[in-house]
Amino acid sequence: MSVMKKAKDLGKEISKTEEYMELERVSQNMQEDTEASQMIKEIQDIQQQIQFAQQSGVQPSEDQIQQFNNLKSKMDSSLTIQAYAKAQNDFSQFMQEVNSAISEGISPNTEKRNEE
């Protein structure tokens, strides 16, 4: 079996995991929650403005900082956004474990140490 075939099979198996299915479910909820989606878009816009200002050697305005902090507070109280952030984190941790397992398979020394 080719490596690419195995990779595709692994992808199919990952799509069946609890972590992936939860991320898909909460992603759908995010898309349906227009208020949460709007908050995400607004905070991304403000972050870009702040980063642009900093890269240009200019301090962000007090207004930009205040807008960011206000939106961050609203986002922190949104159950939809909290669930989405948790699902993203859980899936990311799961994928790190998958990558570690793949790395173990690549390194012959790791396999020998695990057998001892």
N, CA, C and O atoms as CSV, one atom per row, in Angstrom:
chain,resi,resn,atom,element,x,y,z
A,1,MET,N,N,0.859,-1.181,0.000
A,1,MET,CA,C,0.000,0.000,0.000
A,1,MET,C,C,0.901,1.238,0.000
A,1,MET,O,O,1.864,1.307,0.764
A,2,SER,N,N,0.596,2.190,-0.834
A,2,SER,CA,C,1.419,3.399,-0.934
A,2,SER,C,C,1.218,4.302,0.281
A,2,SER,O,O,0.200,4.237,0.970
A,3,VAL,N,N,2.206,5.133,0.516
A,3,VAL,CA,C,2.145,6.076,1.626
A,3,VAL,C,C,0.956,7.017,1.455
A,3,VAL,O,O,0.255,7.304,2.425
A,4,MET,N,N,0.721,7.501,0.238
A,4,MET,CA,C,-0.388,8.436,0.009
A,4,MET,C,C,-1.733,7.761,0.265
A,4,MET,O,O,-2.652,8.390,0.790
A,5,LYS,N,N,-1.852,6.516,-0.092
A,5,LYS,CA,C,-3.101,5.779,0.163
A,5,LYS,C,C,-3.312,5.658,1.673
A,5,LYS,O,O,-4.417,5.863,2.174
A,6,LYS,N,N,-2.245,5.325,2.386
A,6,LYS,CA,C,-2.356,5.220,3.839
A,6,LYS,C,C,-2.694,6.573,4.456
A,6,LYS,O,O,-3.470,6.647,5.409
A,7,ALA,N,N,-2.115,7.640,3.916
A,7,ALA,CA,C,-2.417,8.984,4.423
A,7,ALA,C,C,-3.892,9.318,4.219
A,7,ALA,O,O,-4.536,9.879,5.106
A,8,LYS,N,N,-4.419,8.973,3.054
A,8,LYS,CA,C,-5.846,9.220,2.797
A,8,LYS,C,C,-6.711,8.391,3.738
A,8,LYS,O,O,-7.727,8.867,4.244
A,9,ASP,N,N,-6.299,7.149,3.967
A,9,ASP,CA,C,-7.046,6.294,4.900
A,9,ASP,C,C,-6.999,6.874,6.314
A,9,ASP,O,O,-7.996,6.858,7.036
A,10,LEU,N,N,-5.826,7.387,6.699
A,10,LEU,CA,C,-5.700,8.022,8.012
A,10,LEU,C,C,-6.629,9.230,8.098
A,10,LEU,O,O,-7.299,9.430,9.112
A,11,GLY,N,N,-6.669,10.029,7.042
A,11,GLY,CA,C,-7.578,11.178,7.016
A,11,GLY,C,C,-9.027,10.760,7.188
A,11,GLY,O,O,-9.785,11.416,7.902
A,12,LYS,N,N,-9.415,9.670,6.538
A,12,LYS,CA,C,-10.791,9.172,6.681
A,12,LYS,C,C,-11.066,8.735,8.112
A,12,LYS,O,O,-12.148,8.975,8.646
A,13,GLU,N,N,-10.083,8.093,8.726
A,13,GLU,CA,C,-10.251,7.660,10.110
A,13,GLU,C,C,-10.324,8.856,11.058
A,13,GLU,O,O,-11.117,8.861,12.000
A,14,ILE,N,N,-9.503,9.859,10.809
A,14,ILE,CA,C,-9.532,11.068,11.637
A,14,ILE,C,C,-10.899,11.736,11.546
A,14,ILE,O,O,-11.406,12.254,12.541
A,15,SER,N,N,-11.499,11.725,10.352
A,15,SER,CA,C,-12.812,12.368,10.188
A,15,SER,C,C,-13.913,11.645,10.964
A,15,SER,O,O,-15.014,12.174,11.118
A,16,LYS,N,N,-13.623,10.449,11.448
A,16,LYS,CA,C,-14.601,9.679,12.237
A,16,LYS,C,C,-14.397,9.856,13.743
A,16,LYS,O,O,-15.179,9.339,14.541
A,17,THR,N,N,-13.349,10.584,14.131
A,17,THR,CA,C,-13.060,10.725,15.552
A,17,THR,C,C,-14.018,11.691,16.225
A,17,THR,O,O,-14.625,12.554,15.590
A,18,GLU,N,N,-14.129,11.516,17.525
A,18,GLU,CA,C,-14.980,12.389,18.324
A,18,GLU,C,C,-14.516,13.842,18.234
A,18,GLU,O,O,-15.333,14.759,18.149
A,19,GLU,N,N,-13.188,14.045,18.255
A,19,GLU,CA,C,-12.636,15.400,18.214
A,19,GLU,C,C,-12.992,16.095,16.901
A,19,GLU,O,O,-13.371,17.266,16.904
A,20,TYR,N,N,-12.876,15.394,15.798
A,20,TYR,CA,C,-13.177,15.981,14.497
A,20,TYR,C,C,-14.682,16.257,14.361
A,20,TYR,O,O,-15.089,17.328,13.910
A,21,MET,N,N,-15.485,15.286,14.753
A,21,MET,CA,C,-16.938,15.466,14.628
A,21,MET,C,C,-17.436,16.616,15.494
A,21,MET,O,O,-18.348,17.342,15.097
A,22,GLU,N,N,-16.843,16.787,16.679
A,22,GLU,CA,C,-17.230,17.904,17.543
A,22,GLU,C,C,-16.824,19.228,16.910
A,22,GLU,O,O,-17.588,20.193,16.943
A,23,LEU,N,N,-15.628,19.281,16.336
A,23,LEU,CA,C,-15.182,20.505,15.672
A,23,LEU,C,C,-16.111,20.850,14.511
A,23,LEU,O,O,-16.457,22.018,14.330
A,24,GLU,N,N,-16.510,19.879,13.741
A,24,GLU,CA,C,-17.446,20.117,12.638
A,24,GLU,C,C,-18.790,20.629,13.154
A,24,GLU,O,O,-19.369,21.550,12.577
A,25,ARG,N,N,-19.284,20.032,14.241
A,25,ARG,CA,C,-20.575,20.429,14.814
A,25,ARG,C,C,-20.535,21.876,15.289
A,25,ARG,O,O,-21.433,22.659,14.978
A,26,VAL,N,N,-19.491,22.237,16.046
A,26,VAL,CA,C,-19.439,23.601,16.573
A,26,VAL,C,C,-19.094,24.610,15.473
A,26,VAL,O,O,-19.467,25.779,15.567
A,27,SER,N,N,-18.391,24.165,14.439
A,27,SER,CA,C,-18.129,25.051,13.293
A,27,SER,C,C,-19.437,25.419,12.615
A,27,SER,O,O,-19.642,26.567,12.219
A,28,GLN,N,N,-20.314,24.445,12.484
A,28,GLN,CA,C,-21.634,24.694,11.901
A,28,GLN,C,C,-22.427,25.663,12.783
A,28,GLN,O,O,-23.093,26.571,12.285
A,29,ASN,N,N,-22.344,25.455,14.094
A,29,ASN,CA,C,-23.025,26.364,15.027
A,29,ASN,C,C,-22.497,27.787,14.884
A,29,ASN,O,O,-23.263,28.749,14.939
A,30,MET,N,N,-21.177,27.915,14.700
A,30,MET,CA,C,-20.578,29.245,14.526
A,30,MET,C,C,-21.120,29.919,13.275
A,30,MET,O,O,-21.430,31.111,13.291
A,31,GLN,N,N,-21.234,29.163,12.199
A,31,GLN,CA,C,-21.740,29.728,10.949
A,31,GLN,C,C,-23.192,30.176,11.090
A,31,GLN,O,O,-23.610,31.161,10.481
A,32,GLU,N,N,-23.947,29.449,11.891
A,32,GLU,CA,C,-25.365,29.766,12.064
A,32,GLU,C,C,-25.588,30.898,13.066
A,32,GLU,O,O,-26.630,31.552,13.043
A,33,ASP,N,N,-24.612,31.129,13.943
A,33,ASP,CA,C,-24.720,32.186,14.953
A,33,ASP,C,C,-24.133,33.464,14.368
A,33,ASP,O,O,-22.927,33.698,14.446
A,34,THR,N,N,-24.996,34.286,13.783
A,34,THR,CA,C,-24.516,35.484,13.085
A,34,THR,C,C,-23.825,36.469,14.036
A,34,THR,O,O,-22.873,37.144,13.644
A,35,GLU,N,N,-24.292,36.551,15.258
A,35,GLU,CA,C,-23.669,37.465,16.218
A,35,GLU,C,C,-22.237,37.015,16.530
A,35,GLU,O,O,-21.321,37.837,16.549
A,36,ALA,N,N,-22.042,35.730,16.770
A,36,ALA,CA,C,-20.699,35.213,17.063
A,36,ALA,C,C,-19.792,35.377,15.844
A,36,ALA,O,O,-18.639,35.787,15.972
A,37,SER,N,N,-20.313,35.059,14.682
A,37,SER,CA,C,-19.524,35.211,13.452
A,37,SER,C,C,-19.117,36.666,13.230
A,37,SER,O,O,-17.990,36.943,12.818
A,38,GLN,N,N,-20.026,37.585,13.503
A,38,GLN,CA,C,-19.734,39.010,13.342
A,38,GLN,C,C,-18.666,39.456,14.334
A,38,GLN,O,O,-17.779,40.235,13.987
A,39,MET,N,N,-18.750,38.960,15.578
A,39,MET,CA,C,-17.739,39.323,16.570
A,39,MET,C,C,-16.352,38.838,16.134
A,39,MET,O,O,-15.365,39.561,16.273
A,40,ILE,N,N,-16.286,37.627,15.614
A,40,ILE,CA,C,-15.009,37.071,15.145
A,40,ILE,C,C,-14.455,37.955,14.019
A,40,ILE,O,O,-13.274,38.301,14.014
A,41,LYS,N,N,-15.312,38.309,13.080
A,41,LYS,CA,C,-14.862,39.137,11.956
A,41,LYS,C,C,-14.373,40.497,12.453
A,41,LYS,O,O,-13.332,40.983,12.012
A,42,GLU,N,N,-15.117,41.104,13.363
A,42,GLU,CA,C,-14.742,42.418,13.875
A,42,GLU,C,C,-13.418,42.376,14.626
A,42,GLU,O,O,-12.579,43.262,14.462
A,43,ILE,N,N,-13.228,41.345,15.452
A,43,ILE,CA,C,-11.984,41.296,16.222
A,43,ILE,C,C,-10.794,41.016,15.306
A,43,ILE,O,O,-9.691,41.504,15.553
A,44,GLN,N,N,-11.013,40.236,14.256
A,44,GLN,CA,C,-9.941,39.999,13.281
A,44,GLN,C,C,-9.575,41.297,12.569
A,44,GLN,O,O,-8.397,41.575,12.347
A,45,ASP,N,N,-10.576,42.087,12.213
A,45,ASP,CA,C,-10.325,43.378,11.563
A,45,ASP,C,C,-9.520,44.303,12.478
A,45,ASP,O,O,-8.562,44.942,12.044
A,46,ILE,N,N,-9.920,44.364,13.739
A,46,ILE,CA,C,-9.218,45.233,14.686
A,46,ILE,C,C,-7.790,44.722,14.909
A,46,ILE,O,O,-6.851,45.515,14.984
A,47,GLN,N,N,-7.625,43.401,15.015
A,47,GLN,CA,C,-6.280,42.845,15.178
A,47,GLN,C,C,-5.381,43.225,13.997
A,47,GLN,O,O,-4.215,43.572,14.182
A,48,GLN,N,N,-5.930,43.155,12.795
A,48,GLN,CA,C,-5.149,43.527,11.616
A,48,GLN,C,C,-4.757,45.004,11.660
A,48,GLN,O,O,-3.628,45.363,11.327
A,49,GLN,N,N,-5.693,45.851,12.072
A,49,GLN,CA,C,-5.386,47.282,12.176
A,49,GLN,C,C,-4.280,47.534,13.194
A,49,GLN,O,O,-3.370,48.326,12.948
A,50,ILE,N,N,-4.363,46.858,14.337
A,50,ILE,CA,C,-3.363,47.023,15.387
A,50,ILE,C,C,-2.003,46.512,14.907
A,50,ILE,O,O,-0.981,47.165,15.119
A,51,GLN,N,N,-1.995,45.345,14.260
A,51,GLN,CA,C,-0.740,44.796,13.758
A,51,GLN,C,C,-0.123,45.697,12.692
A,51,GLN,O,O,1.091,45.898,12.668
A,52,PHE,N,N,-0.954,46.233,11.822
A,52,PHE,CA,C,-0.461,47.136,10.787
A,52,PHE,C,C,0.164,48.371,11.416
A,52,PHE,O,O,1.227,48.826,10.995
A,53,ALA,N,N,-0.502,48.904,12.418
A,53,ALA,CA,C,0.030,50.090,13.101
A,53,ALA,C,C,1.377,49.762,13.739
A,53,ALA,O,O,2.332,50.529,13.610
A,54,GLN,N,N,1.453,48.637,14.420
A,54,GLN,CA,C,2.700,48.255,15.083
A,54,GLN,C,C,3.815,48.017,14.077
A,54,GLN,O,O,4.958,48.403,14.320
A,55,GLN,N,N,3.499,47.389,12.952
A,55,GLN,CA,C,4.506,47.137,11.925
A,55,GLN,C,C,4.983,48.435,11.289
A,55,GLN,O,O,6.105,48.517,10.788
A,56,SER,N,N,4.133,49.434,11.314
A,56,SER,CA,C,4.492,50.744,10.758
A,56,SER,C,C,5.227,51.601,11.782
A,56,SER,O,O,5.606,52.736,11.493
A,57,GLY,N,N,5.425,51.052,12.982
A,57,GLY,CA,C,6.114,51.799,14.020
A,57,GLY,C,C,5.228,52.771,14.756
A,57,GLY,O,O,5.718,53.674,15.434
A,58,VAL,N,N,3.911,52.594,14.630
A,58,VAL,CA,C,2.950,53.496,15.268
A,58,VAL,C,C,2.231,52.720,16.374
A,58,VAL,O,O,1.866,51.557,16.206
A,59,GLN,N,N,2.042,53.388,17.493
A,59,GLN,CA,C,1.279,52.773,18.565
A,59,GLN,C,C,-0.198,52.710,18.169
A,59,GLN,O,O,-0.720,53.671,17.605
A,60,PRO,N,N,-0.882,51.593,18.454
A,60,PRO,CA,C,-2.322,51.547,18.183
A,60,PRO,C,C,-3.038,52.610,19.019
A,60,PRO,O,O,-2.608,52.951,20.121
A,61,SER,N,N,-4.126,53.116,18.473
A,61,SER,CA,C,-4.868,54.158,19.189
A,61,SER,C,C,-5.588,53.555,20.394
A,61,SER,O,O,-5.850,52.354,20.457
A,62,GLU,N,N,-5.895,54.426,21.335
A,62,GLU,CA,C,-6.662,54.005,22.517
A,62,GLU,C,C,-8.012,53.443,22.093
A,62,GLU,O,O,-8.517,52.493,22.691
A,63,ASP,N,N,-8.586,54.038,21.059
A,63,ASP,CA,C,-9.882,53.584,20.550
A,63,ASP,C,C,-9.782,52.138,20.031
A,63,ASP,O,O,-10.659,51.315,20.296
A,64,GLN,N,N,-8.717,51.846,19.299
A,64,GLN,CA,C,-8.531,50.486,18.781
A,64,GLN,C,C,-8.358,49.492,19.924
A,64,GLN,O,O,-8.943,48.409,19.912
A,65,ILE,N,N,-7.565,49.862,20.892
A,65,ILE,CA,C,-7.332,48.980,22.041
A,65,ILE,C,C,-8.630,48.766,22.810
A,65,ILE,O,O,-8.929,47.649,23.232
A,66,GLN,N,N,-9.392,49.825,22.991
A,66,GLN,CA,C,-10.670,49.724,23.710
A,66,GLN,C,C,-11.654,48.845,22.933
A,66,GLN,O,O,-12.327,47.999,23.521
A,67,GLN,N,N,-11.738,49.043,21.614
A,67,GLN,CA,C,-12.617,48.204,20.788
A,67,GLN,C,C,-12.226,46.742,20.916
A,67,GLN,O,O,-13.084,45.875,21.082
A,68,PHE,N,N,-10.933,46.472,20.837
A,68,PHE,CA,C,-10.446,45.099,20.948
A,68,PHE,C,C,-10.842,44.504,22.296
A,68,PHE,O,O,-11.381,43.399,22.353
A,69,ASN,N,N,-10.579,45.225,23.373
A,69,ASN,CA,C,-10.900,44.718,24.714
A,69,ASN,C,C,-12.393,44.496,24.904
A,69,ASN,O,O,-12.799,43.507,25.514
A,70,ASN,N,N,-13.219,45.410,24.386
A,70,ASN,CA,C,-14.669,45.246,24.484
A,70,ASN,C,C,-15.145,44.006,23.734
A,70,ASN,O,O,-15.946,43.224,24.247
A,71,LEU,N,N,-14.638,43.839,22.514
A,71,LEU,CA,C,-15.026,42.654,21.734
A,71,LEU,C,C,-14.528,41.368,22.390
A,71,LEU,O,O,-15.234,40.359,22.406
A,72,LYS,N,N,-13.327,41.408,22.924
A,72,LYS,CA,C,-12.772,40.229,23.588
A,72,LYS,C,C,-13.648,39.835,24.770
A,72,LYS,O,O,-13.892,38.648,24.990
A,73,SER,N,N,-14.118,40.808,25.523
A,73,SER,CA,C,-15.005,40.528,26.660
A,73,SER,C,C,-16.306,39.889,26.189
A,73,SER,O,O,-16.783,38.920,26.780
A,74,LYS,N,N,-16.880,40.444,25.113
A,74,LYS,CA,C,-18.113,39.872,24.561
A,74,LYS,C,C,-17.883,38.433,24.087
A,74,LYS,O,O,-18.704,37.547,24.324
A,75,MET,N,N,-16.750,38.226,23.414
A,75,MET,CA,C,-16.438,36.895,22.895
A,75,MET,C,C,-16.268,35.894,24.038
A,75,MET,O,O,-16.698,34.746,23.934
A,76,ASP,N,N,-15.643,36.333,25.119
A,76,ASP,CA,C,-15.424,35.459,26.263
A,76,ASP,C,C,-16.734,35.005,26.899
A,76,ASP,O,O,-16.777,33.960,27.548
A,77,SER,N,N,-17.798,35.780,26.717
A,77,SER,CA,C,-19.086,35.417,27.304
A,77,SER,C,C,-19.986,34.664,26.318
A,77,SER,O,O,-21.090,34.255,26.678
A,78,SER,N,N,-19.526,34.481,25.091
A,78,SER,CA,C,-20.328,33.778,24.086
A,78,SER,C,C,-20.115,32.270,24.198
A,78,SER,O,O,-19.002,31.773,24.024
A,79,LEU,N,N,-21.186,31.558,24.489
A,79,LEU,CA,C,-21.090,30.098,24.614
A,79,LEU,C,C,-20.699,29.447,23.289
A,79,LEU,O,O,-19.971,28.454,23.272
A,80,THR,N,N,-21.178,30.002,22.191
A,80,THR,CA,C,-20.848,29.461,20.869
A,80,THR,C,C,-19.351,29.568,20.614
A,80,THR,O,O,-18.724,28.619,20.145
A,81,ILE,N,N,-18.788,30.719,20.923
A,81,ILE,CA,C,-17.360,30.938,20.698
A,81,ILE,C,C,-16.532,30.102,21.671
A,81,ILE,O,O,-15.490,29.567,21.294
A,82,GLN,N,N,-16.982,29.985,22.908
A,82,GLN,CA,C,-16.275,29.150,23.879
A,82,GLN,C,C,-16.229,27.696,23.416
A,82,GLN,O,O,-15.184,27.050,23.489
A,83,ALA,N,N,-17.358,27.187,22.943
A,83,ALA,CA,C,-17.418,25.803,22.466
A,83,ALA,C,C,-16.517,25.604,21.254
A,83,ALA,O,O,-15.848,24.578,21.128
A,84,TYR,N,N,-16.506,26.588,20.368
A,84,TYR,CA,C,-15.670,26.513,19.175
A,84,TYR,C,C,-14.184,26.505,19.548
A,84,TYR,O,O,-13.407,25.713,19.016
A,85,ALA,N,N,-13.802,27.388,20.460
A,85,ALA,CA,C,-12.401,27.459,20.897
A,85,ALA,C,C,-11.971,26.156,21.569
A,85,ALA,O,O,-10.856,25.683,21.350
A,86,LYS,N,N,-12.842,25.583,22.378
A,86,LYS,CA,C,-12.516,24.322,23.050
A,86,LYS,C,C,-12.374,23.197,22.030
A,86,LYS,O,O,-11.440,22.400,22.114
A,87,ALA,N,N,-13.280,23.127,21.080
A,87,ALA,CA,C,-13.220,22.074,20.067
A,87,ALA,C,C,-11.966,22.219,19.211
A,87,ALA,O,O,-11.327,21.224,18.866
A,88,GLN,N,N,-11.615,23.451,18.871
A,88,GLN,CA,C,-10.381,23.675,18.102
A,88,GLN,C,C,-9.163,23.215,18.895
A,88,GLN,O,O,-8.268,22.567,18.352
A,89,ASN,N,N,-9.133,23.550,20.168
A,89,ASN,CA,C,-8.019,23.164,21.028
A,89,ASN,C,C,-7.938,21.642,21.168
A,89,ASN,O,O,-6.857,21.062,21.063
A,90,ASP,N,N,-9.073,21.004,21.405
A,90,ASP,CA,C,-9.102,19.544,21.551
A,90,ASP,C,C,-8.631,18.858,20.272
A,90,ASP,O,O,-7.865,17.896,20.330
A,91,PHE,N,N,-9.084,19.346,19.119
A,91,PHE,CA,C,-8.679,18.745,17.850
A,91,PHE,C,C,-7.190,18.974,17.601
A,91,PHE,O,O,-6.494,18.084,17.114
A,92,SER,N,N,-6.714,20.150,17.931
A,92,SER,CA,C,-5.296,20.463,17.759
A,92,SER,C,C,-4.433,19.537,18.617
A,92,SER,O,O,-3.410,19.035,18.150
A,93,GLN,N,N,-4.835,19.312,19.856
A,93,GLN,CA,C,-4.099,18.402,20.729
A,93,GLN,C,C,-4.117,16.978,20.167
A,93,GLN,O,O,-3.104,16.280,20.191
A,94,PHE,N,N,-5.270,16.562,19.666
A,94,PHE,CA,C,-5.389,15.232,19.061
A,94,PHE,C,C,-4.435,15.093,17.868
A,94,PHE,O,O,-3.751,14.080,17.721
A,95,MET,N,N,-4.404,16.120,17.028
A,95,MET,CA,C,-3.525,16.069,15.847
A,95,MET,C,C,-2.049,16.082,16.246
A,95,MET,O,O,-1.217,15.498,15.553
A,96,GLN,N,N,-1.723,16.735,17.342
A,96,GLN,CA,C,-0.348,16.688,17.839
A,96,GLN,C,C,0.013,15.266,18.257
A,96,GLN,O,O,1.133,14.808,18.027
A,97,GLU,N,N,-0.943,14.573,18.870
A,97,GLU,CA,C,-0.713,13.181,19.255
A,97,GLU,C,C,-0.538,12.306,18.016
A,97,GLU,O,O,0.319,11.422,17.996
A,98,VAL,N,N,-1.344,12.548,16.988
A,98,VAL,CA,C,-1.217,11.802,15.732
A,98,VAL,C,C,0.157,12.065,15.121
A,98,VAL,O,O,0.843,11.133,14.701
A,99,ASN,N,N,0.556,13.328,15.073
A,99,ASN,CA,C,1.875,13.666,14.517
A,99,ASN,C,C,3.003,13.033,15.312
A,99,ASN,O,O,4.001,12.605,14.732
A,100,SER,N,N,2.863,12.967,16.625
A,100,SER,CA,C,3.872,12.315,17.455
A,100,SER,C,C,3.963,10.834,17.131
A,100,SER,O,O,5.055,10.272,17.055
A,101,ALA,N,N,2.801,10.202,16.939
A,101,ALA,CA,C,2.787,8.773,16.592
A,101,ALA,C,C,3.450,8.550,15.239
A,101,ALA,O,O,4.185,7.579,15.062
A,102,ILE,N,N,3.199,9.434,14.290
A,102,ILE,CA,C,3.831,9.326,12.966
A,102,ILE,C,C,5.341,9.493,13.113
A,102,ILE,O,O,6.112,8.750,12.505
A,103,SER,N,N,5.763,10.465,13.917
A,103,SER,CA,C,7.195,10.688,14.140
A,103,SER,C,C,7.850,9.464,14.768
A,103,SER,O,O,8.974,9.104,14.417
A,104,GLU,N,N,7.151,8.834,15.687
A,104,GLU,CA,C,7.676,7.616,16.291
A,104,GLU,C,C,7.867,6.531,15.241
A,104,GLU,O,O,8.835,5.773,15.291
A,105,GLY,N,N,6.950,6.460,14.298
A,105,GLY,CA,C,7.055,5.473,13.230
A,105,GLY,C,C,8.206,5.755,12.286
A,105,GLY,O,O,8.754,4.835,11.678
A,106,ILE,N,N,8.576,7.016,12.158
A,106,ILE,CA,C,9.669,7.404,11.269
A,106,ILE,C,C,11.022,7.112,11.907
A,106,ILE,O,O,11.952,6.666,11.234
A,107,SER,N,N,11.125,7.362,13.193
A,107,SER,CA,C,12.405,7.236,13.881
A,107,SER,C,C,12.621,5.807,14.364
A,107,SER,O,O,11.903,5.347,15.252
A,108,PRO,N,N,13.595,5.095,13.799
A,108,PRO,CA,C,13.835,3.719,14.230
A,108,PRO,C,C,14.314,3.644,15.676
A,108,PRO,O,O,14.056,2.642,16.343
A,109,ASN,N,N,14.992,4.649,16.176
A,109,ASN,CA,C,15.473,4.642,17.551
A,109,ASN,C,C,14.339,4.704,18.556
A,109,ASN,O,O,14.415,4.086,19.618
A,110,THR,N,N,13.284,5.446,18.230
A,110,THR,CA,C,12.145,5.558,19.117
A,110,THR,C,C,11.465,4.206,19.278
A,110,THR,O,O,11.079,3.822,20.383
A,111,GLU,N,N,11.323,3.494,18.179
A,111,GLU,CA,C,10.661,2.187,18.223
A,111,GLU,C,C,11.453,1.217,19.093
A,111,GLU,O,O,10.863,0.469,19.872
A,112,LYS,N,N,12.777,1.220,18.973
A,112,LYS,CA,C,13.611,0.332,19.769
A,112,LYS,C,C,13.489,0.655,21.247
A,112,LYS,O,O,13.439,-0.254,22.076
A,113,ARG,N,N,13.440,1.956,21.593
A,113,ARG,CA,C,13.325,2.366,23.008
A,113,ARG,C,C,11.986,1.917,23.565
A,113,ARG,O,O,11.904,1.510,24.724
A,114,ASN,N,N,10.935,1.984,22.758
A,114,ASN,CA,C,9.600,1.586,23.242
A,114,ASN,C,C,9.517,0.085,23.454
A,114,ASN,O,O,8.726,-0.376,24.276
A,115,GLU,N,N,10.316,-0.686,22.730
A,115,GLU,CA,C,10.290,-2.140,22.864
A,115,GLU,C,C,11.039,-2.585,24.115
A,115,GLU,O,O,10.775,-3.672,24.629
A,116,GLU,N,N,11.970,-1.770,24.618
A,116,GLU,CA,C,12.807,-2.163,25.754
A,116,GLU,C,C,12.100,-2.045,27.066
A,116,GLU,O,O,12.682,-2.342,28.109
